[in-house]
């Protein structure tokens, strides 16, 4: 797991690792430069034909720029460093980096007037080493002019640590801010880089490990993590070579109602496609004939219904008995806001002892009586989007740090695993473990995608994943399936059922360790 940090946490880690020693600081700067050099190579720049402009600010961000400039010169690239100050004004590691670049006879031009910005368009690549992650507020004067010139150049931009002008805590871009093609962030990803709108400025995000002592990161971050490829692979529930369907998970789903049969069909199909051995779907009696034409693999159980064709509270004992022979349950998708149905949900949550995915109308059942949720009898994975959360718990802040803190508080208070759906999605456990998952895209902003996630989650629970592991892996697989569907169909044309057709690819890619896009480099 990779720590995700605020700018203050990153500064603390860096300062404690360096302890004021310029030589140590410069060793970290050298590693940063190597990460930037590797990114240039990955971007396909040719040393024989391509010219590279590096725009360097006054601090260590600029120092990183001079280091990569020297490394590029060593490999025969044509480089021009544009400085916002003369080299004599630099200090510490940045001055050391500048001096080494000049010793290599690197070209340098001091920008002191906006007229000096003409001609950026002749370069094949611009490296933005202007402003670091700690800068806040709108760039002014020459800095603003340089950022505008970079954006107007029409050339690919490689950002050093962060696109200049992005607030790395809030994820809000200043005016102006650099729009990068690729960003190499140093040490650890910063929280604001993983949230929109700022994330749209990063282009491809590469995380460059600088080798900070592990204990420093553990002591100086808020325990928010981004999983690595290996982490997902370890969470996959094993298959049993001699096992039957009963050995690969039995799931009970209370989903669907008259007019909302699709929710039950999507959740059931997703659960089976994720590897569940058997799905038992409890649906209102009048829904069974239509449901049986939509899906053939689940076992359908007709339950008592209300006049409106929704699950009735009188069915509580039937469903509880069914769930008693299962390994996991899913309650909520498409069951409606009917008052008697909400009574049913609250009864089941207070009595069912197997792990439960509580989603959609299952969450809405506790609107106005959220205290009843404290009495849940089993582990709960709660899967709200912002609207569902706010109906239950009230308004949420938008700033990432405050948002995650608010989710963590309720997860602790109600002893819940929370999958807060969005882009990124956030997974929080009652003991304060926090995972950010920047997967998925706008193609998934369509009705029914949440039902697919519920099916994936209950399947992983039934197969033996712990609730927290199921929440992490299931959310990642769901987002990656959406990305795969969008590659094929385009983000405009994806519908929820398309995600089910890509679950197998998402699973296989994780299992075989293919370089998937569910993680940054």
The 8 nearest C-alpha neighbors of each residue, nearest first, counted from 0:
[[1, 226, 227, 225, 224, 2, 230, 229],
 [0, 2, 225, 224, 226, 3, 227, 187],
 [3, 1, 224, 223, 4, 187, 225, 0],
 [4, 2, 224, 188, 223, 189, 190, 187],
 [5, 3, 189, 190, 8, 220, 9, 2],
 [4, 6, 8, 7, 189, 168, 190, 9],
 [5, 7, 9, 8, 133, 10, 132, 168],
 [8, 6, 10, 5, 9, 11, 133, 4],
 [9, 7, 11, 5, 10, 6, 4, 219],
 [10, 8, 6, 12, 11, 7, 4, 13],
 [9, 11, 7, 13, 8, 12, 14, 6],
 [12, 10, 8, 14, 9, 13, 15, 7],
 [13, 11, 9, 15, 10, 14, 215, 16],
 [12, 14, 10, 16, 11, 15, 9, 17],
 [13, 15, 11, 17, 16, 12, 18, 10],
 [16, 14, 18, 12, 13, 17, 11, 215],
 [15, 17, 13, 14, 18, 12, 211, 212],
 [16, 18, 14, 24, 19, 15, 23, 20],
 [19, 17, 15, 20, 14, 16, 13, 23],
 [18, 20, 17, 21, 14, 24, 23, 15],
 [19, 21, 23, 22, 18, 17, 24, 25],
 [22, 20, 24, 23, 92, 25, 91, 19],
 [21, 23, 25, 24, 20, 26, 92, 17],
 [24, 22, 26, 25, 20, 21, 17, 27],
 [25, 23, 21, 27, 17, 26, 22, 20],
 [24, 26, 28, 22, 92, 27, 23, 21],
 [27, 25, 29, 23, 28, 24, 22, 30],
 [26, 28, 30, 24, 25, 29, 209, 31],
 [27, 29, 25, 31, 26, 30, 63, 32],
 [30, 28, 32, 26, 31, 27, 25, 33],
 [31, 29, 33, 27, 32, 28, 209, 34],
 [32, 30, 28, 34, 29, 33, 27, 185],
 [31, 33, 67, 29, 35, 66, 30, 34],
 [34, 32, 36, 30, 35, 31, 37, 29],
 [35, 33, 31, 37, 32, 36, 207, 38],
 [34, 36, 38, 32, 33, 37, 67, 39],
 [35, 37, 33, 39, 38, 34, 67, 32],
 [38, 36, 40, 34, 35, 39, 33, 41],
 [37, 39, 41, 35, 36, 40, 42, 34],
 [40, 38, 42, 36, 41, 37, 44, 35],
 [39, 41, 37, 43, 42, 38, 44, 36],
 [42, 40, 38, 43, 39, 37, 44, 36],
 [41, 43, 39, 40, 44, 38, 37, 181],
 [42, 44, 41, 40, 45, 39, 38, 46],
 [43, 45, 42, 40, 39, 49, 46, 41],
 [46, 44, 49, 47, 48, 43, 76, 40],
 [45, 47, 76, 75, 48, 49, 44, 77],
 [48, 46, 45, 49, 76, 75, 77, 50],
 [47, 49, 45, 46, 50, 77, 76, 44],
 [50, 48, 45, 123, 46, 44, 47, 51],
 [49, 51, 77, 122, 123, 78, 48, 52],
 [52, 50, 78, 124, 122, 123, 125, 77],
 [51, 53, 125, 79, 80, 78, 126, 122],
 [54, 52, 126, 80, 125, 81, 55, 79],
 [53, 55, 81, 127, 128, 129, 80, 82],
 [56, 54, 61, 128, 129, 82, 64, 81],
 [55, 57, 129, 61, 83, 58, 130, 82],
 [56, 58, 61, 84, 89, 83, 55, 59],
 [59, 57, 60, 61, 56, 93, 62, 89],
 [58, 60, 62, 61, 93, 63, 92, 57],
 [61, 59, 63, 62, 128, 58, 131, 130],
 [60, 62, 55, 56, 64, 128, 59, 63],
 [61, 63, 93, 59, 65, 64, 60, 96],
 [64, 62, 66, 60, 61, 65, 32, 28],
 [63, 65, 61, 62, 128, 67, 66, 55],
 [64, 66, 68, 62, 63, 97, 67, 96],
 [67, 65, 63, 69, 32, 68, 64, 96],
 [66, 68, 32, 70, 64, 69, 65, 36],
 [67, 69, 65, 71, 66, 70, 64, 72],
 [70, 68, 100, 72, 66, 67, 71, 73],
 [69, 71, 67, 73, 72, 68, 66, 74],
 [70, 72, 68, 74, 76, 73, 69, 67],
 [71, 73, 69, 75, 76, 74, 70, 68],
 [72, 74, 70, 71, 75, 69, 76, 103],
 [75, 73, 71, 72, 76, 70, 46, 69],
 [74, 76, 72, 73, 46, 71, 77, 47],
 [75, 77, 46, 72, 71, 74, 78, 47],
 [76, 78, 50, 51, 75, 72, 46, 49],
 [79, 77, 51, 52, 50, 76, 68, 80],
 [78, 80, 52, 106, 107, 53, 51, 81],
 [81, 79, 53, 107, 54, 52, 106, 82],
 [80, 82, 54, 108, 109, 107, 53, 55],
 [83, 81, 109, 55, 84, 110, 54, 56],
 [82, 84, 56, 110, 109, 55, 57, 81],
 [83, 85, 82, 109, 57, 86, 88, 56],
 [86, 84, 87, 88, 109, 82, 83, 89],
 [85, 87, 88, 89, 84, 97, 94, 98],
 [88, 86, 85, 89, 94, 90, 84, 97],
 [89, 87, 86, 85, 84, 90, 57, 94],
 [88, 90, 94, 86, 87, 93, 57, 91],
 [91, 89, 94, 93, 92, 88, 95, 87],
 [92, 90, 94, 93, 21, 95, 89, 25],
 [91, 93, 95, 25, 94, 21, 96, 24],
 [92, 94, 62, 96, 59, 95, 91, 90],
 [95, 93, 90, 89, 97, 96, 92, 91],
 [94, 96, 92, 98, 93, 97, 99, 91],
 [95, 97, 93, 99, 94, 66, 98, 62],
 [98, 96, 94, 100, 95, 99, 65, 93],
 [97, 99, 101, 95, 100, 96, 102, 94],
 [100, 98, 102, 96, 101, 97, 95, 103],
 [99, 101, 69, 97, 103, 98, 102, 105],
 [100, 102, 104, 105, 98, 103, 99, 97],
 [103, 101, 99, 104, 100, 98, 105, 97],
 [102, 104, 101, 100, 105, 99, 69, 72],
 [105, 103, 101, 102, 106, 100, 72, 99],
 [104, 106, 101, 103, 100, 107, 78, 79],
 [105, 107, 79, 80, 104, 78, 108, 101],
 [108, 106, 80, 81, 79, 105, 109, 82],
 [107, 109, 81, 82, 110, 80, 106, 79],
 [108, 110, 82, 81, 83, 85, 84, 111],
 [111, 109, 83, 112, 82, 115, 108, 81],
 [110, 112, 109, 83, 113, 115, 141, 84],
 [111, 113, 114, 115, 110, 141, 116, 109],
 [114, 112, 115, 116, 144, 141, 111, 145],
 [113, 115, 112, 116, 117, 111, 110, 144],
 [116, 114, 113, 112, 117, 110, 111, 118],
 [117, 115, 114, 113, 118, 148, 119, 145],
 [118, 116, 115, 119, 114, 148, 120, 113],
 [117, 119, 120, 121, 116, 122, 152, 115],
 [120, 118, 121, 152, 122, 117, 116, 149],
 [119, 121, 152, 118, 122, 154, 153, 123],
 [120, 122, 119, 118, 123, 50, 152, 154],
 [123, 121, 50, 120, 124, 51, 119, 52],
 [122, 124, 50, 49, 51, 154, 121, 125],
 [125, 123, 51, 155, 122, 154, 156, 52],
 [126, 124, 52, 156, 53, 51, 127, 157],
 [125, 127, 53, 157, 156, 158, 52, 128],
 [126, 128, 158, 54, 129, 159, 157, 125],
 [129, 127, 55, 61, 159, 64, 60, 54],
 [128, 130, 56, 55, 127, 54, 61, 163],
 [131, 129, 163, 56, 128, 60, 134, 132],
 [132, 130, 60, 133, 134, 161, 163, 160],
 [131, 133, 134, 167, 161, 6, 160, 130],
 [134, 132, 131, 6, 135, 167, 166, 7],
 [133, 135, 132, 131, 130, 136, 166, 164],
 [136, 134, 166, 133, 137, 164, 165, 173],
 [137, 135, 173, 138, 134, 164, 166, 174],
 [136, 138, 173, 174, 139, 135, 175, 164],
 [139, 137, 143, 142, 136, 164, 175, 174],
 [140, 138, 143, 142, 137, 141, 144, 175],
 [139, 141, 143, 142, 144, 138, 145, 113],
 [140, 142, 144, 143, 145, 139, 113, 112],
 [141, 143, 145, 144, 140, 139, 138, 146],
 [142, 144, 139, 138, 146, 141, 140, 145],
 [143, 145, 141, 147, 142, 146, 148, 113],
 [144, 146, 148, 142, 147, 143, 141, 149],
 [147, 145, 149, 143, 148, 144, 177, 150],
 [148, 146, 144, 150, 145, 149, 151, 143],
 [147, 149, 145, 151, 146, 150, 152, 144],
 [150, 148, 146, 152, 147, 151, 145, 119],
 [151, 149, 147, 148, 152, 177, 146, 178],
 [152, 150, 148, 153, 149, 147, 154, 120],
 [153, 151, 120, 149, 154, 150, 119, 148],
 [152, 154, 151, 150, 120, 155, 149, 119],
 [153, 155, 152, 124, 156, 123, 120, 125],
 [156, 154, 124, 180, 125, 157, 153, 179],
 [155, 157, 179, 125, 180, 126, 124, 158],
 [156, 158, 126, 181, 182, 179, 180, 127],
 [159, 157, 182, 127, 162, 161, 126, 179],
 [158, 160, 128, 161, 183, 127, 182, 184],
 [184, 159, 161, 183, 185, 158, 182, 131],
 [162, 160, 159, 158, 163, 132, 182, 184],
 [161, 163, 158, 177, 165, 179, 164, 201],
 [162, 164, 130, 177, 176, 165, 161, 129],
 [163, 165, 176, 173, 172, 162, 166, 177],
 [166, 164, 172, 163, 167, 173, 162, 176],
 [167, 165, 171, 170, 168, 169, 172, 135],
 [166, 168, 191, 170, 132, 192, 165, 169],
 [169, 167, 191, 166, 5, 190, 170, 6],
 [170, 168, 191, 171, 398, 166, 167, 399],
 [191, 169, 171, 197, 166, 167, 194, 168],
 [170, 172, 197, 169, 166, 165, 196, 173],
 [173, 171, 165, 197, 166, 176, 164, 170],
 [172, 174, 137, 164, 175, 176, 165, 136],
 [175, 173, 137, 176, 172, 138, 164, 143],
 [174, 176, 173, 143, 164, 146, 147, 138],
 [177, 175, 164, 173, 174, 163, 172, 165],
 [176, 178, 162, 163, 146, 179, 150, 164],
 [177, 179, 200, 150, 176, 162, 201, 180],
 [180, 178, 156, 201, 181, 202, 200, 157],
 [179, 181, 202, 156, 155, 157, 203, 201],
 [180, 182, 203, 202, 157, 179, 201, 204],
 [183, 181, 158, 204, 201, 157, 184, 205],
 [184, 182, 205, 160, 159, 206, 204, 158],
 [160, 183, 185, 206, 207, 182, 161, 188],
 [184, 186, 207, 160, 187, 206, 31, 183],
 [187, 185, 208, 209, 207, 184, 206, 188],
 [186, 188, 185, 3, 2, 189, 206, 4],
 [189, 187, 3, 184, 4, 190, 206, 192],
 [190, 188, 4, 192, 5, 3, 191, 167],
 [189, 191, 192, 193, 4, 168, 5, 3],
 [170, 192, 190, 167, 168, 169, 193, 194],
 [191, 193, 198, 190, 189, 194, 167, 170],
 [192, 194, 191, 198, 190, 437, 423, 195],
 [195, 193, 198, 191, 170, 192, 197, 423],
 [196, 194, 197, 198, 170, 199, 193, 171],
 [195, 197, 198, 199, 171, 170, 194, 172],
 [198, 196, 170, 195, 171, 199, 200, 172],
 [197, 199, 195, 192, 200, 194, 201, 193],
 [198, 200, 197, 201, 196, 195, 202, 178],
 [201, 199, 178, 198, 197, 179, 202, 162],
 [202, 200, 179, 182, 198, 199, 181, 203],
 [201, 203, 180, 181, 179, 200, 204, 199],
 [202, 204, 181, 201, 182, 180, 205, 519],
 [205, 203, 182, 181, 183, 519, 201, 202],
 [204, 206, 183, 520, 182, 519, 184, 207],
 [207, 205, 184, 183, 520, 185, 208, 187],
 [208, 206, 185, 186, 34, 184, 209, 205],
 [207, 209, 186, 210, 206, 185, 187, 211],
 [210, 208, 186, 211, 30, 27, 207, 185],
 [211, 209, 208, 212, 186, 27, 213, 30],
 [210, 212, 209, 213, 16, 186, 215, 216],
 [213, 211, 214, 215, 210, 216, 16, 12],
 [214, 212, 216, 215, 211, 217, 210, 218],
 [213, 215, 217, 216, 212, 218, 219, 211],
 [216, 214, 218, 217, 213, 212, 12, 219],
 [215, 217, 219, 213, 214, 218, 220, 12],
 [218, 216, 214, 215, 219, 220, 213, 222],
 [219, 217, 215, 216, 220, 214, 221, 12],
 [218, 220, 216, 217, 8, 215, 12, 11],
 [219, 221, 222, 8, 4, 218, 216, 217],
 [220, 222, 223, 219, 4, 3, 8, 218],
 [223, 221, 220, 224, 433, 432, 2, 217],
 [222, 224, 433, 3, 221, 434, 2, 432],
 [225, 223, 2, 434, 3, 1, 0, 435],
 [224, 226, 1, 435, 0, 434, 2, 3],
 [227, 225, 0, 230, 1, 224, 228, 231],
 [226, 228, 230, 229, 0, 518, 225, 1],
 [229, 227, 230, 231, 518, 232, 226, 512],
 [230, 228, 232, 231, 227, 233, 512, 226],
 [229, 231, 227, 233, 228, 232, 226, 234],
 [232, 230, 234, 233, 229, 228, 472, 509],
 [231, 233, 229, 234, 230, 235, 509, 510],
 [232, 234, 230, 231, 235, 229, 236, 510],
 [233, 235, 231, 232, 236, 468, 472, 230],
 [234, 236, 232, 233, 237, 231, 510, 472],
 [237, 235, 234, 464, 462, 463, 238, 459],
 [238, 236, 235, 239, 462, 234, 463, 247],
 [237, 239, 240, 236, 247, 242, 274, 246],
 [238, 240, 242, 241, 237, 246, 247, 243],
 [241, 239, 242, 238, 243, 237, 246, 247],
 [242, 240, 239, 243, 238, 246, 244, 247],
 [243, 241, 239, 246, 240, 244, 247, 245],
 [244, 242, 245, 246, 241, 247, 276, 239],
 [245, 243, 276, 247, 246, 277, 242, 248],
 [244, 246, 243, 247, 248, 276, 249, 277],
 [245, 247, 243, 242, 244, 248, 276, 239],
 [248, 246, 276, 244, 462, 245, 275, 243],
 [247, 249, 461, 462, 276, 275, 246, 245],
 [248, 250, 277, 325, 326, 461, 278, 276],
 [251, 249, 278, 327, 328, 325, 461, 326],
 [250, 252, 328, 279, 280, 322, 278, 327],
 [253, 251, 280, 329, 328, 254, 281, 330],
 [254, 252, 330, 281, 280, 329, 282, 331],
 [255, 253, 263, 332, 334, 331, 333, 252],
 [256, 254, 333, 334, 263, 260, 259, 262],
 [255, 257, 309, 259, 334, 260, 308, 258],
 [256, 258, 308, 259, 286, 260, 309, 255],
 [257, 259, 260, 256, 255, 261, 308, 333],
 [260, 258, 256, 333, 255, 261, 257, 262],
 [261, 259, 255, 262, 263, 256, 258, 257],
 [260, 262, 264, 259, 263, 265, 255, 447],
 [263, 261, 333, 265, 260, 264, 255, 332],
 [262, 264, 254, 255, 266, 261, 260, 265],
 [265, 263, 261, 267, 262, 266, 268, 294],
 [264, 266, 268, 262, 267, 263, 451, 261],
 [265, 267, 454, 451, 450, 269, 263, 268],
 [268, 266, 270, 264, 269, 265, 454, 263],
 [267, 269, 271, 265, 270, 266, 264, 272],
 [270, 268, 454, 272, 266, 451, 271, 267],
 [271, 269, 454, 458, 455, 267, 273, 268],
 [270, 272, 275, 268, 273, 274, 269, 267],
 [271, 273, 269, 274, 270, 268, 502, 503],
 [274, 272, 270, 271, 455, 275, 269, 458],
 [275, 273, 271, 272, 276, 458, 270, 247],
 [276, 274, 271, 458, 248, 277, 247, 270],
 [277, 275, 244, 247, 248, 249, 245, 274],
 [276, 278, 249, 275, 244, 250, 248, 279],
 [279, 277, 250, 297, 249, 251, 298, 280],
 [280, 278, 298, 251, 297, 299, 250, 252],
 [279, 281, 252, 299, 251, 300, 298, 253],
 [282, 280, 300, 253, 252, 299, 301, 302],
 [281, 283, 301, 302, 255, 300, 280, 254],
 [284, 282, 302, 304, 286, 310, 301, 285],
 [283, 285, 301, 302, 286, 287, 303, 282],
 [286, 284, 283, 287, 308, 288, 257, 301],
 [285, 287, 283, 284, 289, 288, 290, 257],
 [286, 288, 290, 289, 284, 285, 291, 301],
 [289, 287, 291, 290, 286, 292, 285, 284],
 [290, 288, 292, 291, 287, 286, 293, 260],
 [291, 289, 287, 293, 292, 288, 286, 294],
 [290, 292, 288, 289, 293, 294, 287, 295],
 [291, 293, 289, 290, 294, 288, 295, 287],
 [292, 294, 290, 291, 264, 289, 295, 261],
 [295, 293, 291, 292, 296, 264, 290, 297],
 [294, 296, 297, 291, 293, 292, 298, 290],
 [295, 297, 294, 298, 278, 268, 271, 277],
 [298, 296, 278, 279, 295, 299, 280, 267],
 [297, 299, 279, 280, 278, 300, 296, 277],
 [300, 298, 280, 279, 281, 297, 301, 287],
 [301, 299, 281, 280, 282, 302, 298, 279],
 [302, 300, 284, 282, 283, 281, 287, 299],
 [301, 303, 283, 284, 282, 314, 300, 304],
 [304, 302, 314, 311, 283, 284, 310, 313],
 [305, 303, 311, 310, 283, 309, 308, 302],
 [304, 306, 311, 308, 307, 309, 310, 303],
 [305, 307, 308, 304, 309, 311, 310, 303],
 [306, 308, 305, 309, 257, 304, 337, 256],
 [307, 309, 257, 305, 304, 306, 256, 283],
 [308, 310, 256, 304, 305, 307, 283, 334],
 [311, 309, 304, 283, 340, 305, 303, 334],
 [312, 310, 304, 305, 313, 340, 303, 314],
 [311, 313, 343, 314, 315, 339, 340, 342],
 [314, 312, 311, 315, 303, 316, 343, 304],
 [313, 315, 312, 317, 303, 311, 316, 302],
 [316, 314, 318, 317, 313, 312, 343, 319],
 [317, 315, 319, 318, 314, 320, 313, 321],
 [318, 316, 320, 314, 315, 319, 321, 302],
 [317, 319, 321, 315, 320, 316, 322, 314],
 [320, 318, 316, 322, 321, 317, 315, 323],
 [319, 321, 323, 317, 318, 322, 316, 324],
 [320, 322, 318, 319, 323, 324, 317, 325],
 [321, 323, 319, 325, 324, 320, 251, 318],
 [322, 324, 320, 321, 325, 319, 353, 351],
 [323, 325, 322, 321, 326, 320, 249, 251],
 [326, 324, 249, 322, 323, 250, 327, 251],
 [325, 327, 461, 249, 353, 250, 248, 324],
 [328, 326, 461, 354, 250, 353, 325, 460],
 [329, 327, 251, 355, 252, 250, 457, 356],
 [328, 330, 356, 252, 355, 457, 357, 253],
 [331, 329, 253, 357, 361, 252, 356, 254],
 [330, 361, 332, 360, 358, 359, 254, 334],
 [333, 331, 254, 359, 262, 334, 360, 450],
 [332, 334, 255, 259, 262, 335, 254, 256],
 [333, 335, 255, 256, 254, 331, 332, 360],
 [336, 334, 337, 333, 360, 309, 256, 340],
 [337, 335, 338, 360, 341, 340, 364, 334],
 [336, 338, 340, 335, 339, 341, 309, 334],
 [337, 339, 341, 340, 336, 342, 364, 335],
 [338, 340, 342, 341, 337, 312, 311, 343],
 [341, 339, 343, 337, 311, 342, 338, 310],
 [340, 342, 364, 344, 338, 343, 339, 337],
 [341, 343, 339, 345, 340, 344, 312, 346],
 [344, 342, 312, 340, 346, 341, 345, 315],
 [343, 345, 341, 347, 346, 342, 348, 361],
 [344, 346, 348, 342, 347, 343, 349, 341],
 [347, 345, 343, 349, 344, 348, 342, 350],
 [346, 348, 350, 344, 349, 345, 351, 343],
 [349, 347, 375, 345, 350, 346, 351, 344],
 [348, 350, 375, 376, 346, 347, 374, 345],
 [349, 351, 347, 348, 376, 352, 346, 375],
 [352, 350, 347, 348, 353, 376, 319, 349],
 [351, 353, 377, 376, 350, 354, 323, 378],
 [352, 354, 327, 377, 351, 326, 355, 328],
 [355, 353, 378, 327, 377, 379, 328, 352],
 [356, 354, 328, 379, 329, 327, 357, 380],
 [355, 357, 329, 380, 379, 457, 330, 381],
 [358, 356, 381, 330, 361, 355, 380, 331],
 [357, 359, 331, 361, 382, 362, 332, 381],
 [358, 360, 332, 361, 331, 362, 363, 383],
 [361, 359, 363, 331, 362, 335, 332, 334],
 [360, 331, 362, 358, 364, 359, 363, 357],
 [363, 361, 360, 364, 359, 358, 365, 357],
 [362, 364, 360, 366, 365, 361, 359, 387],
 [365, 363, 341, 361, 362, 366, 360, 344],
 [366, 364, 369, 368, 363, 362, 367, 391],
 [367, 365, 391, 363, 368, 364, 369, 390],
 [366, 368, 369, 365, 391, 390, 364, 370],
 [369, 367, 365, 370, 366, 371, 372, 364],
 [368, 370, 365, 371, 372, 367, 366, 391],
 [369, 371, 372, 368, 373, 374, 365, 367],
 [372, 370, 369, 373, 374, 368, 365, 345],
 [373, 371, 370, 374, 369, 375, 365, 413],
 [374, 372, 413, 371, 370, 375, 414, 369],
 [373, 375, 372, 371, 349, 376, 348, 370],
 [374, 376, 349, 348, 373, 377, 372, 350],
 [375, 377, 349, 352, 350, 351, 374, 348],
 [378, 376, 352, 354, 375, 353, 379, 351],
 [377, 379, 354, 355, 380, 415, 466, 353],
 [380, 378, 355, 415, 356, 354, 381, 416],
 [379, 381, 416, 356, 417, 357, 355, 415],
 [380, 382, 417, 357, 379, 418, 416, 358],
 [383, 381, 418, 358, 419, 417, 380, 357],
 [384, 382, 387, 388, 419, 420, 381, 385],
 [383, 385, 420, 387, 386, 419, 388, 421],
 [384, 386, 388, 387, 389, 383, 420, 419],
 [387, 385, 389, 388, 384, 390, 383, 391],
 [388, 386, 390, 383, 384, 389, 385, 391],
 [389, 387, 385, 391, 386, 383, 390, 392],
 [388, 390, 393, 394, 392, 391, 386, 387],
 [391, 389, 387, 388, 393, 392, 366, 386],
 [390, 392, 366, 388, 389, 393, 387, 369],
 [391, 393, 389, 388, 390, 394, 369, 409],
 [392, 394, 389, 390, 391, 395, 388, 386],
 [395, 393, 389, 396, 392, 388, 390, 385],
 [394, 396, 402, 397, 393, 389, 405, 385],
 [397, 395, 402, 398, 401, 394, 399, 405],
 [396, 398, 402, 399, 395, 401, 169, 400],
 [397, 399, 169, 401, 400, 396, 402, 170],
 [400, 398, 402, 401, 169, 403, 397, 191],
 [401, 399, 403, 402, 398, 404, 168, 169],
 [402, 400, 404, 398, 403, 399, 396, 405],
 [401, 403, 399, 396, 405, 404, 400, 398],
 [404, 402, 406, 400, 405, 401, 407, 399],
 [405, 403, 401, 407, 402, 406, 408, 400],
 [404, 406, 408, 402, 403, 407, 401, 409],
 [407, 405, 403, 409, 408, 404, 410, 402],
 [408, 406, 410, 404, 405, 409, 403, 427],
 [407, 409, 405, 411, 406, 410, 412, 404],
 [410, 408, 412, 411, 406, 407, 413, 405],
 [411, 409, 415, 429, 407, 414, 413, 408],
 [412, 410, 429, 414, 409, 408, 413, 407],
 [411, 413, 409, 410, 414, 408, 429, 415],
 [412, 414, 373, 410, 415, 411, 409, 372],
 [415, 413, 411, 429, 410, 412, 416, 373],
 [416, 414, 410, 379, 413, 429, 417, 380],
 [415, 417, 428, 380, 427, 379, 381, 429],
 [418, 416, 381, 427, 426, 380, 419, 415],
 [419, 417, 426, 382, 425, 420, 381, 470],
 [418, 420, 425, 383, 424, 384, 382, 417],
 [421, 419, 424, 384, 418, 383, 382, 425],
 [422, 420, 424, 423, 419, 384, 425, 385],
 [423, 421, 424, 437, 438, 439, 420, 194],
 [422, 424, 437, 421, 436, 438, 194, 425],
 [423, 425, 421, 420, 436, 422, 419, 435],
 [424, 426, 435, 419, 434, 418, 436, 423],
 [425, 427, 418, 434, 417, 433, 419, 435],
 [426, 428, 433, 417, 432, 416, 407, 434],
 [427, 429, 416, 432, 430, 431, 410, 415],
 [430, 428, 411, 410, 414, 431, 415, 416],
 [431, 429, 428, 432, 411, 410, 414, 427],
 [430, 432, 428, 429, 433, 407, 427, 411],
 [433, 431, 428, 427, 430, 222, 434, 223],
 [432, 434, 427, 223, 426, 431, 224, 222],
 [435, 433, 224, 426, 223, 425, 225, 427],
 [434, 436, 425, 225, 424, 224, 437, 426],
 [435, 437, 424, 423, 438, 425, 434, 225],
 [438, 436, 423, 422, 424, 193, 435, 439],
 [439, 437, 478, 436, 517, 479, 423, 475],
 [438, 440, 478, 482, 481, 479, 422, 443],
 [439, 441, 442, 443, 482, 438, 481, 422],
 [440, 442, 443, 444, 490, 439, 491, 445],
 [443, 441, 490, 493, 440, 444, 491, 485],
 [442, 444, 441, 445, 440, 481, 448, 439],
 [445, 443, 441, 442, 446, 448, 440, 494],
 [444, 446, 443, 448, 494, 447, 495, 442],
 [447, 445, 448, 495, 444, 449, 494, 443],
 [446, 448, 495, 450, 449, 262, 445, 451],
 [449, 447, 495, 451, 450, 446, 443, 445],
 [448, 450, 452, 451, 447, 453, 446, 359],
 [451, 449, 266, 453, 447, 448, 452, 262],
 [452, 450, 266, 448, 454, 449, 453, 269],
 [451, 453, 449, 455, 450, 454, 477, 456],
 [454, 452, 450, 456, 451, 455, 266, 457],
 [453, 455, 266, 270, 269, 451, 457, 452],
 [456, 454, 270, 452, 458, 453, 269, 457],
 [455, 457, 453, 473, 459, 458, 454, 469],
 [458, 456, 460, 454, 459, 455, 329, 327],
 [457, 459, 270, 275, 461, 455, 456, 460],
 [460, 458, 462, 456, 461, 457, 469, 464],
 [461, 459, 464, 457, 463, 462, 458, 327],
 [460, 462, 248, 326, 327, 458, 459, 463],
 [463, 461, 248, 459, 460, 247, 464, 458],
 [464, 462, 460, 461, 465, 459, 236, 248],
 [465, 463, 460, 469, 459, 468, 462, 466],
 [464, 466, 468, 467, 469, 463, 460, 459],
 [467, 465, 469, 468, 470, 464, 460, 380],
 [468, 466, 470, 469, 465, 471, 416, 428],
 [469, 467, 471, 465, 470, 466, 464, 472],
 [470, 468, 466, 472, 464, 467, 473, 471],
 [469, 471, 467, 473, 468, 472, 474, 466],
 [472, 470, 468, 474, 469, 473, 475, 467],
 [473, 471, 475, 469, 474, 470, 468, 476],
 [474, 472, 476, 456, 470, 475, 469, 471],
 [473, 475, 477, 471, 472, 476, 470, 478],
 [474, 476, 472, 478, 473, 477, 479, 471],
 [477, 475, 479, 473, 478, 474, 505, 480],
 [478, 476, 474, 480, 475, 479, 452, 473],
 [479, 477, 439, 438, 481, 475, 480, 476],
 [478, 480, 482, 476, 481, 477, 517, 439],
 [481, 479, 483, 501, 477, 498, 482, 478],
 [482, 480, 478, 484, 479, 483, 498, 439],
 [481, 483, 479, 485, 480, 439, 484, 486],
 [484, 482, 480, 486, 485, 481, 479, 501],
 [483, 485, 481, 487, 482, 486, 488, 480],
 [484, 486, 489, 490, 488, 482, 487, 483],
 [487, 485, 483, 484, 489, 488, 482, 490],
 [486, 488, 485, 484, 489, 483, 482, 490],
 [487, 489, 485, 492, 486, 484, 493, 490],
 [490, 488, 485, 491, 492, 486, 487, 493],
 [489, 491, 442, 485, 492, 493, 441, 488],
 [492, 490, 489, 442, 493, 488, 441, 485],
 [491, 493, 490, 489, 488, 494, 442, 485],
 [492, 494, 442, 490, 491, 488, 485, 497],
 [495, 493, 497, 496, 445, 492, 443, 498],
 [494, 496, 448, 447, 497, 498, 446, 445],
 [495, 497, 498, 499, 494, 265, 500, 447],
 [496, 498, 500, 495, 499, 494, 493, 484],
 [499, 497, 501, 480, 500, 496, 481, 495],
 [498, 500, 502, 501, 497, 496, 269, 272],
 [499, 501, 497, 498, 502, 503, 496, 484],
 [502, 500, 480, 504, 498, 503, 499, 505],
 [503, 501, 505, 499, 504, 480, 500, 506],
 [504, 502, 506, 501, 505, 507, 272, 500],
 [505, 503, 507, 501, 506, 502, 508, 480],
 [504, 506, 502, 508, 503, 507, 480, 476],
 [507, 505, 503, 509, 504, 508, 510, 502],
 [506, 508, 510, 504, 509, 505, 511, 503],
 [509, 507, 513, 505, 511, 506, 510, 512],
 [508, 510, 512, 506, 507, 511, 232, 513],
 [509, 511, 507, 512, 508, 232, 506, 235],
 [512, 510, 508, 509, 513, 507, 232, 506],
 [513, 511, 509, 510, 508, 514, 232, 228],
 [512, 514, 508, 511, 515, 509, 510, 507],
 [515, 513, 512, 516, 508, 228, 509, 518],
 [516, 514, 517, 513, 508, 518, 509, 512],
 [515, 517, 518, 514, 519, 479, 438, 482],
 [518, 516, 515, 438, 479, 475, 519, 478],
 [519, 517, 516, 227, 520, 228, 515, 226],
 [518, 520, 205, 204, 516, 517, 206, 203],
 [519, 205, 206, 518, 204, 207, 227, 516]]
